């Protein structure tokens, strides 16, 4: 089972198929929680490696599942599978809907697993999650988290409010980066989007700009040692790049110059997209943009001659946003 940000389940499924972890005709089940999408894959072609699944926040192995009530035989089987991996486990429960009470089911599960020899501790190195969604339940062993993915250990610094790497990975995947391309992030922040693009296309030429000198310093630290990467202090509205020189743009657009009201965003988005239109290569250009106001960004994009090929509503830290694919 894979857990991802709300709205990214289809993009995650496309990544699994692209990585040949799933066949094109494999059926997946998707369930929705308030803060995550859960993607259940009945089988994988091969176990995922550290860099295979970049869009997932977590990868789990589902041990038991059912509806309404966990049976004694399922508890026996769950305990056996946990003990085969480790004796000490941390148990976490989530519940959406009215059928299960999270605190009650958690206390009961801890007691029943303890009776079967599982040592439950909040400091244990392994974690078992019980996901309860309406009448259904799924007990899963956590296999890996987003920070375990290959190359993310190279990040040396972070900024408050930075784009989560799995969301950046989804945007990079949607951009289909190629080795021979020049790729721009005109508001690069700490360089998260550029780092995820580098993981997919190590040979691409990456260019990042930011108007915040501290962000530029942070991005340079996070991308240090990478060839073909240029991070500069600059303005997304006046990049200084040559005409028709960029084939892919990825950006987490600011929500306004100061407070993010509609009038400021309308002006800001229009000026940024006018500049992107100037630097856009004449063929195969695309832009993957994240913004809080999809309608406003779509309006600004069309005014500059871009086609909105796709809009993906997502939620980031509980806030609504959208990923727009422009061509």
Secondary structure as GFF3:
##gff-version 3
##sequence-region A 1 327
A	DSSP	beta_strand	2	4	.	.	.	ID=ss1
A	DSSP	alpha_helix	9	18	.	.	.	ID=ss2
A	DSSP	beta_strand	28	32	.	.	.	ID=ss3
A	DSSP	beta_strand	37	41	.	.	.	ID=ss4
A	DSSP	beta_strand	58	67	.	.	.	ID=ss5
A	DSSP	alpha_helix	72	85	.	.	.	ID=ss6
A	DSSP	beta_strand	88	96	.	.	.	ID=ss7
A	DSSP	alpha_helix	102	115	.	.	.	ID=ss8
A	DSSP	beta_strand	119	120	.	.	.	ID=ss9
A	DSSP	beta_strand	126	133	.	.	.	ID=ss10
A	DSSP	beta_strand	136	145	.	.	.	ID=ss11
A	DSSP	three_ten_helix	146	148	.	.	.	ID=ss12
A	DSSP	three_ten_helix	152	154	.	.	.	ID=ss13
A	DSSP	alpha_helix	165	175	.	.	.	ID=ss14
A	DSSP	beta_strand	182	185	.	.	.	ID=ss15
A	DSSP	alpha_helix	192	200	.	.	.	ID=ss16
A	DSSP	beta_strand	205	210	.	.	.	ID=ss17
A	DSSP	alpha_helix	213	222	.	.	.	ID=ss18
A	DSSP	beta_strand	229	233	.	.	.	ID=ss19
A	DSSP	beta_strand	248	252	.	.	.	ID=ss20
A	DSSP	alpha_helix	262	279	.	.	.	ID=ss21
A	DSSP	beta_strand	286	291	.	.	.	ID=ss22
A	DSSP	alpha_helix	294	303	.	.	.	ID=ss23
A	DSSP	beta_strand	308	316	.	.	.	ID=ss24
A	DSSP	beta_strand	319	326	.	.	.	ID=ss25
###
